[in-house]
Amino acid sequence: MNIFVIMKRTFDTEEKIVIENGKISEEGVEFIINPYDEYAIEEAIQLRDDHGGEVTVVSIGSEEVEKELRTALAMGADKAVLINNEELEDSDQYTTTALLAAYFGDKEYDIILGGNVSNDNSTGQIGPRLAEKIGIPYVTTITKLDIDGSTATIERDVEGDVEIVEAQLPLLVTAQQGLNEPRYPSLPGIMKAKKKPLEEIDYDELDVEDDEIEAKTETIERYLPPKKEAGKVLDGEVDDQVQELVKLLRQEAKVI
């Protein structure tokens, strides 16, 4: 099987977000593989082990993304590709999708996996947009995947319930928490990863025009949510507490 994973480099979930001059500061920040993408990488490796073939992990970003791609290779992926967009001034989900679609334009693939969302922007758009653009079916938020020949049987999370879907390959799926338990890179895996192929492609080497990747959205402002104030404890009889609560909701919180 030709298995691909689309991966994003994101802030470590333990990092504190700092905004300076209207931008999120990356000073001293630790980056990781987007956690949902780790499920996709793990599932891709298991598919390869069960059905044969190879796993290629694809990411878009600057040269710094090579660290996370090497981690994916250490987990067990066979190849990695970095589409370098460092020279692009502005980009958004539309830009990312257009670049990925251009990359996949001449590729043969049986299945493409990605995370359901990223832990930074959390739009959940890239997988579905990519599938639409390259003309293959997609299933999101999957929690189980079985492939028999060219048929995939999928369980997906739907608001606390489970939906079972059958789809034909080629196919794109996005991984939800619970799909598997991502492995940690082993020491032998880390050593092997240094010798595995990691290809870097400048975005302008792809068959795509500048106006086709121009961002369609603009960020006007970034700001942190207001700090939460200390809560209040209401004393007295229940009836008195209810009256005080209603008063506070109306006069202070202004929600009624």
Contacts in CASP RR format, 6 or more apart in sequence:
PFRMAT RR
TARGET T0000
AUTHOR 0000-0000-0000
METHOD contacts of the structure
MODEL  1
MNIFVIMKRTFDTEEKIVIENGKISEEGVEFIINPYDEYAIEEAIQLRDD
HGGEVTVVSIGSEEVEKELRTALAMGADKAVLINNEELEDSDQYTTTALL
AAYFGDKEYDIILGGNVSNDNSTGQIGPRLAEKIGIPYVTTITKLDIDGS
TATIERDVEGDVEIVEAQLPLLVTAQQGLNEPRYPSLPGIMKAKKKPLEE
IDYDELDVEDDEIEAKTETIERYLPPKKEAGKVLDGEVDDQVQELVKLLR
QEAKVI
1 47 0 8 1.000
1 48 0 8 1.000
1 51 0 8 1.000
1 52 0 8 1.000
1 53 0 8 1.000
1 110 0 8 1.000
1 111 0 8 1.000
1 147 0 8 1.000
2 53 0 8 1.000
2 54 0 8 1.000
2 56 0 8 1.000
2 107 0 8 1.000
2 108 0 8 1.000
2 109 0 8 1.000
2 110 0 8 1.000
3 44 0 8 1.000
3 47 0 8 1.000
3 48 0 8 1.000
3 53 0 8 1.000
3 54 0 8 1.000
3 55 0 8 1.000
3 56 0 8 1.000
3 109 0 8 1.000
3 110 0 8 1.000
3 111 0 8 1.000
3 112 0 8 1.000
3 113 0 8 1.000
4 44 0 8 1.000
4 55 0 8 1.000
4 56 0 8 1.000
4 57 0 8 1.000
4 58 0 8 1.000
4 104 0 8 1.000
4 107 0 8 1.000
4 109 0 8 1.000
4 111 0 8 1.000
4 112 0 8 1.000
4 113 0 8 1.000
5 37 0 8 1.000
5 40 0 8 1.000
5 41 0 8 1.000
5 44 0 8 1.000
5 55 0 8 1.000
5 56 0 8 1.000
5 57 0 8 1.000
5 58 0 8 1.000
5 72 0 8 1.000
5 77 0 8 1.000
5 112 0 8 1.000
5 113 0 8 1.000
5 114 0 8 1.000
6 37 0 8 1.000
6 40 0 8 1.000
6 58 0 8 1.000
6 59 0 8 1.000
6 100 0 8 1.000
6 112 0 8 1.000
6 113 0 8 1.000
6 114 0 8 1.000
6 115 0 8 1.000
6 126 0 8 1.000
6 127 0 8 1.000
6 130 0 8 1.000
7 33 0 8 1.000
7 34 0 8 1.000
7 37 0 8 1.000
7 40 0 8 1.000
7 41 0 8 1.000
7 57 0 8 1.000
7 58 0 8 1.000
7 59 0 8 1.000
7 68 0 8 1.000
7 69 0 8 1.000
7 72 0 8 1.000
7 114 0 8 1.000
8 33 0 8 1.000
8 34 0 8 1.000
8 37 0 8 1.000
8 59 0 8 1.000
8 60 0 8 1.000
8 118 0 8 1.000
9 31 0 8 1.000
9 32 0 8 1.000
9 33 0 8 1.000
9 34 0 8 1.000
9 59 0 8 1.000
9 61 0 8 1.000
9 64 0 8 1.000
9 65 0 8 1.000
9 67 0 8 1.000
9 68 0 8 1.000
10 31 0 8 1.000
10 32 0 8 1.000
10 33 0 8 1.000
10 34 0 8 1.000
10 35 0 8 1.000
10 118 0 8 1.000
10 119 0 8 1.000
10 120 0 8 1.000
11 17 0 8 1.000
11 29 0 8 1.000
11 30 0 8 1.000
11 31 0 8 1.000
11 32 0 8 1.000
11 119 0 8 1.000
11 120 0 8 1.000
12 29 0 8 1.000
12 30 0 8 1.000
12 31 0 8 1.000
12 32 0 8 1.000
13 32 0 8 1.000
13 35 0 8 1.000
13 119 0 8 1.000
14 30 0 8 1.000
15 29 0 8 1.000
15 30 0 8 1.000
17 24 0 8 1.000
17 224 0 8 1.000
18 24 0 8 1.000
18 25 0 8 1.000
18 27 0 8 1.000
19 25 0 8 1.000
19 222 0 8 1.000
19 223 0 8 1.000
19 224 0 8 1.000
22 221 0 8 1.000
22 222 0 8 1.000
23 222 0 8 1.000
24 222 0 8 1.000
31 64 0 8 1.000
31 67 0 8 1.000
31 68 0 8 1.000
32 68 0 8 1.000
33 41 0 8 1.000
33 68 0 8 1.000
33 71 0 8 1.000
33 72 0 8 1.000
34 115 0 8 1.000
34 118 0 8 1.000
34 119 0 8 1.000
34 120 0 8 1.000
35 119 0 8 1.000
36 114 0 8 1.000
36 115 0 8 1.000
36 116 0 8 1.000
36 117 0 8 1.000
36 118 0 8 1.000
36 119 0 8 1.000
36 174 0 8 1.000
36 175 0 8 1.000
36 176 0 8 1.000
36 177 0 8 1.000
37 114 0 8 1.000
37 115 0 8 1.000
37 118 0 8 1.000
37 175 0 8 1.000
38 75 0 8 1.000
38 182 0 8 1.000
39 115 0 8 1.000
39 175 0 8 1.000
39 176 0 8 1.000
39 177 0 8 1.000
39 178 0 8 1.000
39 179 0 8 1.000
39 180 0 8 1.000
39 182 0 8 1.000
40 113 0 8 1.000
40 114 0 8 1.000
40 115 0 8 1.000
40 174 0 8 1.000
40 175 0 8 1.000
41 55 0 8 1.000
41 57 0 8 1.000
41 72 0 8 1.000
41 75 0 8 1.000
41 77 0 8 1.000
41 113 0 8 1.000
41 182 0 8 1.000
42 75 0 8 1.000
42 179 0 8 1.000
42 180 0 8 1.000
42 181 0 8 1.000
42 182 0 8 1.000
42 183 0 8 1.000
43 113 0 8 1.000
43 145 0 8 1.000
43 175 0 8 1.000
43 179 0 8 1.000
43 180 0 8 1.000
44 55 0 8 1.000
44 57 0 8 1.000
44 77 0 8 1.000
44 111 0 8 1.000
44 113 0 8 1.000
45 55 0 8 1.000
45 75 0 8 1.000
45 76 0 8 1.000
45 77 0 8 1.000
45 183 0 8 1.000
46 180 0 8 1.000
47 55 0 8 1.000
47 111 0 8 1.000
47 145 0 8 1.000
47 147 0 8 1.000
48 54 0 8 1.000
48 55 0 8 1.000
48 78 0 8 1.000
50 147 0 8 1.000
51 147 0 8 1.000
54 78 0 8 1.000
54 79 0 8 1.000
55 76 0 8 1.000
55 77 0 8 1.000
55 78 0 8 1.000
55 79 0 8 1.000
56 77 0 8 1.000
56 78 0 8 1.000
56 79 0 8 1.000
56 80 0 8 1.000
56 81 0 8 1.000
57 69 0 8 1.000
57 72 0 8 1.000
57 73 0 8 1.000
57 77 0 8 1.000
57 79 0 8 1.000
57 80 0 8 1.000
57 81 0 8 1.000
58 80 0 8 1.000
58 81 0 8 1.000
58 83 0 8 1.000
58 100 0 8 1.000
58 103 0 8 1.000
59 65 0 8 1.000
59 68 0 8 1.000
59 69 0 8 1.000
59 80 0 8 1.000
59 81 0 8 1.000
59 82 0 8 1.000
59 83 0 8 1.000
60 82 0 8 1.000
60 83 0 8 1.000
60 85 0 8 1.000
60 96 0 8 1.000
60 99 0 8 1.000
60 100 0 8 1.000
60 203 0 8 1.000
61 82 0 8 1.000
61 83 0 8 1.000
61 84 0 8 1.000
61 85 0 8 1.000
61 86 0 8 1.000
62 84 0 8 1.000
62 85 0 8 1.000
62 86 0 8 1.000
63 82 0 8 1.000
63 84 0 8 1.000
63 86 0 8 1.000
63 200 0 8 1.000
65 82 0 8 1.000
66 82 0 8 1.000
66 198 0 8 1.000
66 200 0 8 1.000
69 80 0 8 1.000
69 82 0 8 1.000
69 198 0 8 1.000
70 80 0 8 1.000
70 193 0 8 1.000
70 194 0 8 1.000
70 198 0 8 1.000
71 185 0 8 1.000
71 193 0 8 1.000
72 80 0 8 1.000
73 79 0 8 1.000
73 80 0 8 1.000
73 192 0 8 1.000
73 193 0 8 1.000
73 196 0 8 1.000
73 198 0 8 1.000
74 185 0 8 1.000
74 186 0 8 1.000
74 189 0 8 1.000
74 190 0 8 1.000
74 192 0 8 1.000
74 193 0 8 1.000
75 182 0 8 1.000
75 183 0 8 1.000
75 184 0 8 1.000
75 185 0 8 1.000
75 189 0 8 1.000
76 185 0 8 1.000
76 189 0 8 1.000
76 193 0 8 1.000
77 196 0 8 1.000
78 196 0 8 1.000
79 196 0 8 1.000
79 197 0 8 1.000
79 198 0 8 1.000
79 199 0 8 1.000
80 196 0 8 1.000
80 197 0 8 1.000
80 198 0 8 1.000
80 199 0 8 1.000
81 103 0 8 1.000
81 198 0 8 1.000
81 199 0 8 1.000
81 200 0 8 1.000
81 201 0 8 1.000
82 198 0 8 1.000
82 199 0 8 1.000
82 200 0 8 1.000
82 201 0 8 1.000
83 99 0 8 1.000
83 100 0 8 1.000
83 103 0 8 1.000
83 201 0 8 1.000
83 202 0 8 1.000
83 203 0 8 1.000
83 206 0 8 1.000
84 200 0 8 1.000
84 201 0 8 1.000
84 202 0 8 1.000
84 203 0 8 1.000
85 91 0 8 1.000
85 95 0 8 1.000
85 99 0 8 1.000
85 203 0 8 1.000
87 202 0 8 1.000
87 203 0 8 1.000
87 204 0 8 1.000
88 95 0 8 1.000
88 203 0 8 1.000
88 213 0 8 1.000
90 214 0 8 1.000
90 215 0 8 1.000
90 218 0 8 1.000
91 213 0 8 1.000
91 215 0 8 1.000
92 215 0 8 1.000
92 216 0 8 1.000
92 217 0 8 1.000
93 121 0 8 1.000
93 123 0 8 1.000
93 125 0 8 1.000
93 126 0 8 1.000
93 129 0 8 1.000
93 217 0 8 1.000
94 129 0 8 1.000
94 213 0 8 1.000
94 214 0 8 1.000
94 215 0 8 1.000
94 216 0 8 1.000
94 217 0 8 1.000
95 213 0 8 1.000
95 214 0 8 1.000
95 215 0 8 1.000
96 126 0 8 1.000
97 125 0 8 1.000
97 126 0 8 1.000
97 127 0 8 1.000
97 129 0 8 1.000
97 130 0 8 1.000
97 133 0 8 1.000
98 133 0 8 1.000
98 208 0 8 1.000
98 212 0 8 1.000
98 213 0 8 1.000
99 203 0 8 1.000
99 206 0 8 1.000
99 208 0 8 1.000
99 213 0 8 1.000
100 126 0 8 1.000
100 130 0 8 1.000
101 130 0 8 1.000
101 133 0 8 1.000
101 134 0 8 1.000
102 206 0 8 1.000
102 207 0 8 1.000
102 208 0 8 1.000
103 201 0 8 1.000
103 206 0 8 1.000
104 112 0 8 1.000
104 130 0 8 1.000
104 134 0 8 1.000
105 134 0 8 1.000
105 207 0 8 1.000
109 170 0 8 1.000
110 169 0 8 1.000
110 170 0 8 1.000
110 171 0 8 1.000
111 147 0 8 1.000
111 152 0 8 1.000
111 169 0 8 1.000
111 170 0 8 1.000
111 171 0 8 1.000
111 172 0 8 1.000
111 173 0 8 1.000
112 127 0 8 1.000
112 130 0 8 1.000
112 131 0 8 1.000
112 136 0 8 1.000
112 170 0 8 1.000
112 171 0 8 1.000
112 172 0 8 1.000
112 173 0 8 1.000
113 172 0 8 1.000
113 173 0 8 1.000
113 174 0 8 1.000
113 175 0 8 1.000
114 126 0 8 1.000
114 127 0 8 1.000
114 172 0 8 1.000
114 173 0 8 1.000
114 174 0 8 1.000
114 175 0 8 1.000
115 127 0 8 1.000
115 174 0 8 1.000
115 175 0 8 1.000
116 124 0 8 1.000
116 140 0 8 1.000
116 141 0 8 1.000
116 174 0 8 1.000
116 175 0 8 1.000
116 176 0 8 1.000
117 123 0 8 1.000
117 124 0 8 1.000
118 124 0 8 1.000
124 140 0 8 1.000
124 174 0 8 1.000
127 138 0 8 1.000
127 140 0 8 1.000
127 172 0 8 1.000
127 174 0 8 1.000
128 138 0 8 1.000
128 140 0 8 1.000
128 172 0 8 1.000
128 174 0 8 1.000
130 172 0 8 1.000
131 137 0 8 1.000
131 138 0 8 1.000
131 172 0 8 1.000
132 138 0 8 1.000
136 170 0 8 1.000
136 171 0 8 1.000
136 172 0 8 1.000
137 167 0 8 1.000
137 168 0 8 1.000
137 171 0 8 1.000
137 172 0 8 1.000
138 171 0 8 1.000
138 172 0 8 1.000
138 173 0 8 1.000
138 174 0 8 1.000
139 152 0 8 1.000
139 154 0 8 1.000
139 156 0 8 1.000
139 165 0 8 1.000
139 167 0 8 1.000
139 171 0 8 1.000
139 172 0 8 1.000
139 173 0 8 1.000
139 174 0 8 1.000
140 156 0 8 1.000
140 173 0 8 1.000
140 174 0 8 1.000
141 156 0 8 1.000
141 157 0 8 1.000
141 158 0 8 1.000
141 174 0 8 1.000
141 176 0 8 1.000
142 154 0 8 1.000
142 155 0 8 1.000
142 156 0 8 1.000
142 157 0 8 1.000
142 173 0 8 1.000
142 174 0 8 1.000
142 175 0 8 1.000
142 176 0 8 1.000
142 179 0 8 1.000
143 155 0 8 1.000
143 156 0 8 1.000
143 157 0 8 1.000
143 162 0 8 1.000
143 176 0 8 1.000
143 178 0 8 1.000
143 179 0 8 1.000
144 154 0 8 1.000
144 155 0 8 1.000
144 179 0 8 1.000
145 152 0 8 1.000
145 153 0 8 1.000
145 154 0 8 1.000
145 155 0 8 1.000
145 173 0 8 1.000
145 179 0 8 1.000
146 152 0 8 1.000
146 153 0 8 1.000
146 154 0 8 1.000
147 153 0 8 1.000
147 169 0 8 1.000
149 169 0 8 1.000
150 168 0 8 1.000
150 169 0 8 1.000
151 166 0 8 1.000
151 167 0 8 1.000
151 168 0 8 1.000
151 169 0 8 1.000
152 166 0 8 1.000
152 167 0 8 1.000
152 168 0 8 1.000
152 169 0 8 1.000
152 171 0 8 1.000
152 173 0 8 1.000
153 164 0 8 1.000
153 165 0 8 1.000
153 166 0 8 1.000
154 164 0 8 1.000
154 165 0 8 1.000
154 166 0 8 1.000
154 167 0 8 1.000
154 173 0 8 1.000
155 162 0 8 1.000
155 163 0 8 1.000
155 164 0 8 1.000
155 165 0 8 1.000
156 162 0 8 1.000
156 163 0 8 1.000
156 165 0 8 1.000
156 176 0 8 1.000
157 176 0 8 1.000
185 193 0 8 1.000
203 213 0 8 1.000
232 248 0 8 1.000
234 240 0 8 1.000
234 241 0 8 1.000
234 244 0 8 1.000
234 245 0 8 1.000
235 241 0 8 1.000
246 256 0 8 1.000
249 255 0 8 1.000
249 256 0 8 1.000
250 256 0 8 1.000
END
